[in-house]
Amino acid sequence: MSRNTSAVTLNILGKEYKIACEPEEQDGLTESARQLDKKMRQIRDSGKVSGADRIAVMAALNMAHELHLAESRNRELELHLQESLIKMSNKIENVLEIAETR
């Protein structure tokens, strides 16, 4: 561990994990572990998947899919924003051109 790194203890599906991370990343890591634990418990409690390794893989797959959907939505929003900014810029230019001709 570097000088600024410290160990954070996380509890996921009843097991403790000590992870080294920078102090400014601890809150994010703790929240990520909480979300993973919640997802794994939901999968385990559904009774459809047994075994910690299979539960972990299913949770990872579900979370990766959710991330993929969020990234796709983000790209769509960025494209929409870019198109809106271009339209707004064109309108401003048109207004300025009309003002200059008066």
Buried (B, 14 or more C-beta within 10 A) or exposed (E): EEEEEBEBEBEBBEEEEEBEBEEEEBEEBBEEBEEBBEBBBEBBEEEEBEEBEEBBEBBEEBBEEEEEEEEEEEEEEEEEEEEEEEEEEEEEEEEEEEEEEE
